[in-house]
Amino acid sequence: MLTLVPTPIGNIADISLRAMDMLSHADILLCEDTRVTKKLLHILSERYNLERKEQEFISLHSHNEKAFIEKTSKDFFDVNVVYVSDAGMPGISDPGQLLVRYCQDNGVEYDILPGANALLTAFVASGFVNTQMLFFGFLPHKGKDRAQALQGALHNGFTTIVYEAPHRLDKLIKELASEVPDRRVFFAKELTKKYQNFFHGSAKEMIKQIPKESIKGEWVVVIEAGAARQSTLSEKDILSLDMSKKTASKLISKITGENIKACYERLLDIE
């Protein structure tokens, strides 16, 4: 059997009794980082007298998850297998979903324990009343992919949540201030930890509220819902206009996010 076990996102006291029980009785521990998991188990043993039998630790992270699953046999799960990411809920911007799909496809029993999660904690803390939300995870780092993802996050009609690394947070603050200066946003720093802090107001106010020297740490950003931006132009409408296929491909790419080159090559095949 496989069990996905969430771990604290900062405050060790957020560990659940069920999580400790599963960690205690696991035969095999699949870990995003075995060093982090062993440190967690050591703290739990010292603070809560967690008793454990001898266990096997296996590294399972985003770079080897697919390869691991491809070579895994069904009988691997005949014992108690637990997967933990470094912090929070497995499968939320962390590995885990491919394991669940493997279990579904191969008739392996599995369970998911509820627990600490930065996404939901920040959403509730934001105070935004539109409970329909979208989670974008980490935005692409740069270039056209980031620009398109940011537009999608800002103009989808839903409260939107993103994670951001500290070395890119200043960039995100400036992007939000430029794109939607009057939109309300909520920034959560170091959730559940000693230096937890909340910042809220308009996007343009965040430039002054969050100085560069305060950026260190983990961040969750909640963007209040704005009007959805929808194009009324279809690809058929664009192709009916008096323009070259090269120009049409650029316009279609702008609207749909499709790669310009791939779009252009596809249009060339249309007669």
N, C-alpha and C positions, 0 to 999 in steps of 0.2 A: 504493500500500500504506500501511496505517496501522500504526504501532508505538507502543504505550504504554510509556513509559520512566520507571521510578521514579528519584527523585533522593534524595540523602542527607537524613535527617531532622534532621541537626545537624552531624555530623562529615563534612567534605568528602571524607575518605579512604575513605568507604564507597561512593563511586561505583564502578561496575563497568567493566571494560574494554569489555564489550558496550554498555553505556549510552553511554560516551564515543564509541564508534564510530558509534552511531546518531545521536547529537547532532552529530557531525562531518559526517555525510553527508546530513543531512536537508535537503530542499529547502524545506519549510514546517514551522515550529515553532508548534504550537497550544499556548498557555500559559495557565495559570490567571491568572498575572500576568506580563506580558512583562518588567516591570522586574526581577522576581525571577530569571527565567530568564536574562536578559542578564547579570545580576550573577554567576550561577552559571557561565556560559560564560566570562566574563572571568577568574574565579578558576581555572577549569580550564585556560584558555589560558596563564596565568602559571605555574601550579604544575606542570602536566603537559604543557605544550607542545601543547595541543589545537589542531589546525589545522582551520579551517572555511572553506567556500566562502561566497559571498554567500547569505544566507537571508532568507526572509520570515517575519515574526513576526505572529501573529494571536492576539488575546485571546479566550480561551474559558473562561468561568467559569460558576458555577451559575446566574447571572442571565440569561445569554444562550445557554446550551448548547442548549436546545430550539429556539429561534428559528434559531440557526446551522444546526442539522441539517436543519430543515425547508426551508431554502433552498439546501442543499448538493446538488450533483449528483455522480453517481458518478465522473465523470471528474476531479473534484477530487483523487481518490486515485491518479491515474495517475503521480504523482511520489511521492517519499518523504516522507510526512507523519508527523511525530512529535508525540505529545501528552505534555506534562509538567505535573503539578500543582506547587504551590509546594514541597512536600516529601513524600517517601514514595511509596506506591503509588497511582497514579491509580485512581479507582473506589472507594477506601476512604475514606468521608467526604469525597470530592472528586469532581469531574466525571470522566467517562470511560466509564461504563457505557452511556450513550446512544450514544456513538460506536461502541462494540462492537456494540450491537444494530443500528445502521445498517449496519455492515459485514455482519453476518449476513443481514439482510433484503435486501441489495442485491448480494450476491455479491462483496464487496470483500475482498481478502486482508488479513489483519491478524495481528499478533503481540503478545505481552505479555512483556516482559522481567521476570525476578525481581529483587528488590532490597530496599532498606531499608524497614521497615514498623514503626511504633510499636506496633500492635496485637499482632503476634506476638512482638516483642521483650519487651514487658511481660508477656505471658502466660508465656513461658519463665522470665523473671526472678522471677515470683511464687512459683514452687515448688509451686503447687497441683497435686496429682497427678491430679485429674479432668480428662482431656484432652478431654472433650466440652465445648465452649464455645459461647457465644452472644455476638455483638458487637452492642451497642446504639448505637454511635456517640455523638453528643451527645444527651443527654436534652433534652426540651422545656424551655424556660426557666422556666416558672412555671405556676401554676394546676392545674386538673384534669388537663390533658394530662401535666404533669410527674409529678403524684401517681400516675397510672395507669401511666406508663412506669416509674417507680421500683418500683412493686409488681411489675411484670412482670420487671424486672431482678433483683429479690431472691428471687422465689418461683417460678422456672421449673425448678429441679432441675439446672441446669448452672452451671459456672463462667462468670461473665458479665463482660464488659469494656466499659467506657464511657470516652469522652473527656470532659474537662470544662475549661471556660475558667477562668483563674485568678480572675476576679472572681466566679465562682459556686462555687468549690471549698469555701470555708468553709461555704456553705449545704449542699453535698452531704455534707460530713463530719458536720454536725449531723443531717442526715436519716438517714444510716446509723447514727449512734450512737443515735438515737431508735427507729428501726425494728428494727434487728438488732444490738443493742449487743455481743453476744458472738460475732458472725460474724467470721471472719478476713477481712481485706482487705489489699490491696497497692496502694500508691500509688507511681507512678514519675514523677519530676520531670525534665524537660529531658533526655530520653533521648539518649544519645551526645554530649551537649554538655558544656562545661566544668563546669557546676554540676549535672550529673546526680546524683540522689540517690534512694534507695529507702527507703520506710517500710512496715513490715508489723507486723501484730498484730491485736487485736480492733478492731471499729469504734469502740467507746467510747474506746480508747486513742489513736486518731488525733487527738482533740481536743487532747491534750497533746503528742503527737509532732510535730504540724505546726502551729506557731504562725502567726498571721496574717501576720507579717512575712516568713515563708518561702514564701508562696504564689505569688509572682510566677513566671511561666514556664508551660510547657505540661505538661499532666498526663494520665496514663493510669491508670485505676483498675480493678483486678481484684478481683472479689468472689467469694469461695469459694462453691461450690455448697451450697445448702441444700435442704431438702425442698420438693418441688413442691407448690404450693397449687392444688388443683383443686376446683371446685364440682361436687357430685353433683346439683344442681338443674338441670333443663332448663327452657327457656322454657315448655314444655307444663305442667311441674309448677307453675311460678309462676302461670300463668294459671288453674290449677285451684283456687287458693287464694281464699278469700273476701276479696278486696281490690279496690280501685278500679284502673282501668287506669292512672291517674296514679301510684299507688304501685307497681304492677307494673312500669311503665316505668322507674322509678327503681331498682328492684331488679335488673332485667335489665341496665340500664346499668352498675350497680356490678359485676356479674359479667362482662359481656362487653366493656365499654368503649364500647358503642354510644352515640351521642348521645341524651340523654334525650328531647329534643323529637322527633327523628326516630323514636325507638322508640315514643313515645306516639302519634304520628300513624299509625304502622303498626298499632299495636294497635287504634286506632279503626276501622280498615278490616276488622278481624277480627270476624266475627259468629259 
